[in-house]
C-alpha cells in the first residue's frame, strides 16, 4: 500500500488540491460566516474528491476495461432514472434528491462514457473495422446525448458529444471518415436548433450582443463582464467585490465562479488559475504519451477533452465569448457531483500513471 501511494503523480494531485483550495477561498469571501454551509460543504466535497482520486489511483486501470459495459449501463440507468424522479432546477430536471445532497447523474455519465469509449475504440477497431467503430461508438454516445437533452441540459450534451469527437479524432481512423461525420454533425446541429427550448435559443442568440436584452437573457453576461472588469490587475480581495457581494451576479458560486474569482483576485489571480489548468493538462498529456496500452491512452484523451471543454466553455461564457450553457468550472465551481466526478476522472489518470511507472520499474529490474 505504501509503495503504491508513493507511485502516484503527486504534482497532478497537488495541483487539483490547490484548485480546490482556491474554490473554498473564493466561496468564503462571497458568503463568509453568515452562510458558512456553502464553503463548509465545498470543503467536504474537495477533501472527499481528493480521497476518491487517491483511492482510484491505487487500483490498476485494467479493472475499468473489465467492467466498461457494466459502467456504461449504470450511467444509462442513471440518465433514465433522473427523467422520472429528478428534481427540476432552473428549468432542467437533472438532479436526484438524496436528502442530504442533490446528485447530478450526467456528471458521472461523462466518466462512464469515457471508460466505455476507451474500451470500445481500443478493442473493437481491429475487429469490426473503422466505419463500424465510428458508427457503433457514435450510437452509444448519442444514446447518452439524447437522454441528456431530454432533461434538457444542452451544455452537458455538448460535452458528451465533444468527448466522442476528441477520442475518435485521435484514434487513427482515416480523416475522410471523420470529415464525413463532422459534416453530418453540423447538419444535425442545424436541425437540432428547432428542438431547443426557447430559453436555450435566447442564450445562443444573445451572447454576441448581451446589451440587446440587458434585463433578461443578456443580464448574466453583462454582470459577469462587470465583475471581471472590477477585478483589475490584482483584484478587490476576498469579500471586496461589488457584483458578487451585492448579488448582482447570478449563479456567482457555480456557473459564474470565474467572474467572482477574477473580481476577487484580478488578472494576476486569473492568470495563476489558468496556469494551474495548463499544468493539469500537461501532466495528463505526459501520462498519455507514456501509457502502456491504447486503453490507457484513450482514457487520458477522454479526460483531457472533458476538462478542456469544461474550462473553455465556462470561462468563455463568463467572458461573453460563448453562450451561457451552465457548465461548471472544474474543481472550482460549487457542487458535489461535478467535484467528485472530476476528481474521479483524475483518479483514473493517476491509475494510468502509477501502473505505467510500476511496469517500467519492473522491466528495468528484469534487465539487470
C-alpha positions as CSV (number, residue, x, y, z in Angstrom):
1,X,0.0,0.0,0.0
2,X,2.8,2.5,0.9
3,X,4.6,1.7,-2.3
4,X,1.5,2.2,-4.4
5,X,1.0,5.6,-2.6
6,X,4.5,6.6,-3.5
7,X,4.0,5.8,-7.2
8,X,1.2,8.4,-7.6
9,X,1.6,11.6,-9.6
10,X,1.7,14.0,-6.7
11,X,2.3,17.0,-8.9
12,X,-1.1,16.4,-10.6
13,X,-2.8,15.6,-7.2
14,X,-1.3,18.7,-5.6
15,X,-2.5,20.9,-8.5
16,X,-6.0,19.7,-8.0
17,X,-5.7,20.3,-4.3
18,X,-4.7,24.0,-4.9
19,X,-7.6,24.5,-7.3
20,X,-9.9,23.1,-4.6
21,X,-8.4,25.5,-2.0
22,X,-8.9,28.4,-4.3
23,X,-12.6,27.4,-4.7
24,X,-13.0,27.2,-0.9
25,X,-11.3,30.6,-0.5
26,X,-13.4,32.5,-3.1
27,X,-16.6,30.9,-1.7
28,X,-15.6,32.0,1.8
29,X,-15.1,35.5,0.5
30,X,-18.5,35.5,-1.1
31,X,-20.6,34.0,1.8
32,X,-18.4,34.4,4.9
33,X,-19.6,33.1,8.3
34,X,-23.2,34.2,7.6
35,X,-23.7,31.4,5.2
36,X,-21.0,29.0,6.2
37,X,-22.7,25.9,4.9
38,X,-21.7,26.8,1.3
39,X,-17.9,26.8,1.8
40,X,-18.1,24.1,4.5
41,X,-19.9,21.7,2.1
42,X,-17.4,22.6,-0.6
43,X,-14.6,21.8,1.8
44,X,-16.1,18.4,2.3
45,X,-16.5,17.9,-1.4
46,X,-12.9,18.9,-2.1
47,X,-11.5,16.6,0.6
48,X,-13.8,13.7,-0.4
49,X,-12.8,14.3,-4.1
50,X,-9.1,14.1,-3.3
51,X,-9.6,10.9,-1.3
52,X,-11.6,9.4,-4.2
53,X,-8.9,10.4,-6.7
54,X,-6.2,8.8,-4.5
55,X,-8.2,5.6,-3.9
56,X,-8.9,5.1,-7.7
57,X,-5.3,5.9,-8.4
58,X,-4.3,2.9,-6.2
59,X,-6.1,0.3,-8.4
60,X,-5.0,-0.9,-11.8
61,X,-6.9,0.8,-14.5
62,X,-7.5,-2.6,-16.2
63,X,-10.5,-3.0,-13.9
64,X,-12.3,-0.3,-15.9
65,X,-11.7,-2.3,-19.1
66,X,-13.2,-5.4,-17.4
67,X,-16.3,-3.6,-16.2
68,X,-16.7,-1.0,-19.0
69,X,-20.0,-2.3,-20.3
70,X,-21.4,-2.5,-16.8
71,X,-20.2,1.1,-16.1
72,X,-21.9,2.2,-19.4
73,X,-25.2,0.6,-18.5
74,X,-25.0,2.1,-15.0
75,X,-24.6,5.5,-16.5
76,X,-27.5,4.8,-18.8
77,X,-29.7,3.7,-15.9
78,X,-29.0,6.9,-14.0
79,X,-29.8,9.1,-17.0
80,X,-33.1,7.3,-17.5
81,X,-33.9,7.4,-13.8
82,X,-33.4,11.1,-13.4
83,X,-36.1,11.7,-16.1
84,X,-38.7,10.0,-13.8
85,X,-37.7,11.0,-10.3
86,X,-35.4,14.0,-11.0
87,X,-35.7,17.4,-9.3
88,X,-36.1,20.4,-11.5
89,X,-33.7,23.4,-11.1
90,X,-33.6,26.3,-13.4
91,X,-35.8,24.5,-15.9
92,X,-33.6,21.3,-16.0
93,X,-34.7,18.0,-14.5
94,X,-31.1,16.9,-13.9
95,X,-30.8,16.2,-10.2
96,X,-31.8,13.4,-7.9
97,X,-32.6,14.4,-4.4
98,X,-30.8,12.1,-2.0
99,X,-32.0,14.0,1.1
100,X,-28.6,15.4,2.2
101,X,-27.3,16.3,-1.2
102,X,-28.5,16.6,-4.8
103,X,-26.8,14.3,-7.2
104,X,-26.4,15.2,-10.9
105,X,-26.2,11.9,-12.8
106,X,-24.9,13.3,-16.0
107,X,-21.6,14.3,-14.4
108,X,-20.9,10.7,-13.6
109,X,-22.3,9.6,-17.0
110,X,-19.5,11.6,-18.6
111,X,-16.9,9.5,-16.9
112,X,-18.8,6.3,-17.8
113,X,-18.8,7.3,-21.4
114,X,-15.1,7.9,-21.4
115,X,-14.4,4.5,-20.0
116,X,-16.7,2.7,-22.4
117,X,-15.4,4.6,-25.5
118,X,-11.8,3.9,-24.4
119,X,-12.6,0.2,-24.3
120,X,-14.7,0.2,-27.5
121,X,-12.3,2.1,-29.7
122,X,-9.2,0.3,-28.5
123,X,-10.7,-3.1,-28.7
124,X,-13.2,-3.1,-31.5
125,X,-11.5,-1.1,-34.2
126,X,-9.4,-4.0,-35.3
127,X,-12.3,-6.4,-35.1
128,X,-15.1,-4.6,-36.9
129,X,-13.3,-2.0,-39.0
130,X,-13.1,1.8,-39.0
131,X,-16.6,2.7,-40.2
132,X,-18.3,0.2,-37.9
133,X,-16.2,1.6,-35.0
134,X,-17.3,5.1,-35.8
135,X,-21.0,4.2,-36.1
136,X,-21.0,2.0,-33.1
137,X,-19.3,4.5,-30.8
138,X,-21.5,7.3,-32.2
139,X,-24.7,5.4,-31.4
140,X,-23.6,4.6,-27.9
141,X,-22.7,8.3,-27.4
142,X,-25.9,9.6,-28.9
143,X,-28.0,7.5,-26.5
144,X,-26.4,9.4,-23.6
145,X,-26.7,12.7,-25.5
146,X,-30.4,12.1,-26.3
147,X,-31.3,11.3,-22.7
148,X,-29.3,14.4,-21.5
149,X,-31.2,16.6,-24.0
150,X,-34.5,15.3,-22.6
151,X,-33.7,17.0,-19.2
152,X,-32.9,19.4,-21.1
153,X,-29.2,20.0,-20.5
154,X,-27.7,21.2,-23.8
155,X,-24.3,22.1,-22.1
156,X,-23.7,18.6,-20.8
157,X,-24.9,17.1,-24.1
158,X,-22.3,19.2,-25.9
159,X,-19.6,17.8,-23.5
160,X,-20.7,14.2,-24.2
161,X,-20.5,14.8,-27.9
162,X,-17.1,16.5,-27.6
163,X,-15.7,13.5,-25.8
164,X,-16.7,11.3,-28.6
165,X,-15.3,13.7,-31.2
166,X,-12.0,14.0,-29.4
167,X,-11.5,10.3,-28.8
168,X,-12.4,9.4,-32.4
169,X,-10.2,12.1,-33.9
170,X,-7.0,10.7,-32.2
171,X,-8.0,7.1,-32.8
172,X,-6.0,6.8,-36.1
173,X,-9.2,6.4,-38.1
174,X,-8.8,7.8,-41.6
175,X,-9.6,11.5,-41.8
176,X,-12.1,11.2,-44.7
177,X,-14.5,9.2,-42.4
178,X,-14.1,11.8,-39.7
179,X,-14.8,14.7,-42.1
180,X,-18.0,13.0,-43.3
181,X,-19.2,12.6,-39.7
182,X,-18.3,16.2,-38.8
183,X,-20.4,17.4,-41.8
184,X,-23.2,15.2,-40.8
185,X,-22.9,16.5,-37.2
186,X,-23.1,20.1,-38.4
187,X,-26.3,19.3,-40.4
188,X,-27.7,17.6,-37.3
189,X,-26.8,20.6,-35.2
190,X,-28.6,22.9,-37.6
191,X,-31.7,20.8,-37.4
192,X,-31.4,20.5,-33.7
193,X,-31.9,24.3,-33.4
194,X,-35.6,23.7,-33.8
195,X,-35.7,21.3,-30.9
196,X,-34.2,23.6,-28.3
197,X,-36.2,25.2,-25.6
198,X,-36.9,29.0,-26.1
199,X,-34.6,30.0,-23.2
200,X,-31.8,27.9,-24.8
201,X,-32.2,29.7,-28.1
202,X,-32.1,33.1,-26.2
203,X,-28.8,32.1,-24.6
204,X,-27.3,31.4,-28.0
205,X,-28.7,34.5,-29.8
206,X,-27.9,37.0,-27.1
207,X,-24.3,36.0,-26.2
208,X,-22.9,38.1,-29.1
209,X,-25.0,41.1,-28.2
210,X,-26.0,40.8,-24.5
211,X,-26.7,44.6,-24.4
212,X,-29.7,43.9,-26.7
213,X,-31.6,42.4,-23.7
214,X,-29.8,43.7,-20.6
215,X,-32.7,42.8,-18.2
216,X,-33.3,39.3,-19.3
217,X,-31.2,37.0,-21.5
218,X,-28.2,39.3,-21.5
219,X,-28.2,40.2,-17.8
220,X,-26.0,37.4,-16.6
221,X,-23.3,38.0,-19.1
222,X,-23.3,41.8,-18.6
223,X,-22.9,41.4,-14.8
224,X,-20.1,38.8,-15.4
225,X,-18.2,41.2,-17.6
226,X,-18.6,44.0,-15.0
227,X,-17.3,41.7,-12.3
228,X,-14.2,40.7,-14.3
229,X,-13.5,44.3,-15.1
230,X,-13.9,45.3,-11.4
231,X,-11.0,42.9,-10.6
232,X,-8.4,44.9,-12.4
233,X,-4.9,43.8,-12.1
234,X,-4.7,42.4,-8.5
235,X,-8.4,42.2,-7.6
236,X,-10.6,43.6,-4.9
237,X,-9.7,40.9,-2.4
238,X,-11.9,38.3,-0.7
239,X,-15.2,39.8,0.2
240,X,-14.4,43.1,-1.6
241,X,-16.2,42.6,-4.9
242,X,-19.4,44.6,-5.5
243,X,-21.0,42.3,-8.1
244,X,-20.6,39.1,-6.1
245,X,-21.1,40.6,-2.7
246,X,-24.2,42.6,-3.5
247,X,-25.7,39.7,-5.5
248,X,-25.8,41.5,-8.9
249,X,-24.0,38.5,-10.4
250,X,-26.4,35.5,-10.7
251,X,-25.1,31.9,-10.0
252,X,-22.0,33.5,-8.6
253,X,-20.8,30.4,-6.9
254,X,-21.5,27.9,-9.8
255,X,-21.8,29.0,-13.4
256,X,-20.1,32.3,-12.9
257,X,-17.5,31.4,-10.4
258,X,-14.7,32.5,-12.7
259,X,-16.1,36.1,-12.8
260,X,-16.4,36.0,-8.9
261,X,-12.9,34.7,-8.6
262,X,-11.4,37.3,-11.0
263,X,-13.2,40.1,-9.2
264,X,-11.5,38.9,-6.0
265,X,-8.1,38.1,-7.4
266,X,-7.8,40.2,-10.6
267,X,-5.8,39.5,-13.7
268,X,-2.9,38.1,-11.7
269,X,-5.2,35.6,-9.9
270,X,-6.9,34.6,-13.2
271,X,-3.5,34.0,-14.8
272,X,-2.5,31.8,-11.9
273,X,-5.7,29.8,-12.2
274,X,-5.2,29.3,-15.9
275,X,-1.6,28.2,-15.2
276,X,-2.8,25.6,-12.8
277,X,-5.2,24.2,-15.5
278,X,-2.3,24.2,-18.0
279,X,-0.3,22.2,-15.6
280,X,-3.1,19.7,-15.2
281,X,-3.3,19.3,-19.0
282,X,0.5,18.9,-19.2
283,X,0.6,16.1,-16.6
284,X,-2.3,14.2,-18.3
285,X,-0.7,14.6,-21.7
286,X,2.6,13.3,-20.2
287,X,0.8,10.3,-18.8
288,X,-1.0,9.6,-22.1
289,X,2.2,9.7,-24.1
290,X,3.8,7.1,-21.7
291,X,0.8,4.9,-21.2
292,X,1.4,1.2,-21.7
293,X,-1.5,0.4,-23.9
294,X,-4.2,2.1,-26.1
295,X,-6.9,1.7,-23.5
296,X,-4.9,3.8,-21.0
297,X,-4.1,6.3,-23.8
298,X,-7.7,6.8,-24.7
299,X,-8.7,7.2,-21.0
300,X,-6.3,10.1,-20.8
301,X,-7.6,11.6,-24.1
302,X,-11.2,11.4,-22.9
303,X,-10.4,13.0,-19.5
304,X,-8.4,15.8,-21.3
305,X,-11.4,16.5,-23.6
306,X,-13.7,16.5,-20.7
307,X,-11.7,19.0,-18.6
308,X,-10.7,21.2,-21.6
309,X,-14.3,21.6,-22.8
310,X,-15.5,22.5,-19.3
311,X,-12.7,25.0,-18.7
312,X,-13.0,26.6,-22.2
313,X,-16.8,26.8,-22.2
314,X,-17.1,28.1,-18.6
315,X,-14.5,30.8,-19.0
316,X,-15.8,31.6,-22.5
317,X,-19.4,32.2,-21.3
318,X,-18.1,34.2,-18.3
319,X,-16.3,36.5,-20.8
320,X,-19.2,36.6,-23.3
321,X,-17.2,34.6,-25.8
322,X,-19.6,31.7,-25.8
323,X,-23.3,31.2,-25.0
324,X,-24.3,30.5,-21.3
325,X,-24.7,26.8,-21.0
326,X,-24.5,26.1,-17.3
327,X,-21.2,24.1,-17.4
328,X,-19.2,24.3,-14.2
329,X,-15.5,25.2,-13.9
330,X,-13.7,22.0,-12.9
331,X,-12.6,21.8,-9.2
332,X,-13.6,25.5,-8.6
333,X,-17.4,25.8,-9.1
334,X,-19.5,24.8,-6.1
335,X,-21.2,21.4,-6.3
336,X,-20.6,17.9,-5.1
337,X,-21.4,15.9,-8.3
338,X,-19.1,17.9,-10.5
339,X,-16.3,17.9,-7.9
340,X,-16.5,14.2,-7.2
341,X,-16.8,13.1,-10.8
342,X,-13.9,15.3,-11.9
343,X,-11.7,14.0,-9.1
344,X,-12.8,10.5,-10.1
345,X,-11.5,11.3,-13.6
346,X,-8.2,12.5,-12.2
347,X,-8.1,9.2,-10.2
348,X,-8.2,7.3,-13.5
349,X,-5.2,9.3,-14.7
350,X,-3.3,8.6,-11.5
351,X,-4.0,4.9,-12.0
352,X,-2.7,5.0,-15.6
353,X,0.4,6.9,-14.3
354,X,1.1,4.6,-11.4
355,X,0.6,1.4,-13.4
356,X,2.9,2.7,-16.2
357,X,5.5,3.6,-13.7
358,X,5.3,0.2,-11.9
359,X,5.6,-1.7,-15.2
360,X,8.6,0.4,-16.3
361,X,10.4,-0.2,-12.9
362,X,9.7,-4.0,-13.3
363,X,11.2,-4.0,-16.8
364,X,14.3,-2.2,-15.5
365,X,14.8,-4.6,-12.7
366,X,14.4,-7.6,-15.1
367,X,17.1,-6.1,-17.4
368,X,19.6,-6.3,-14.5
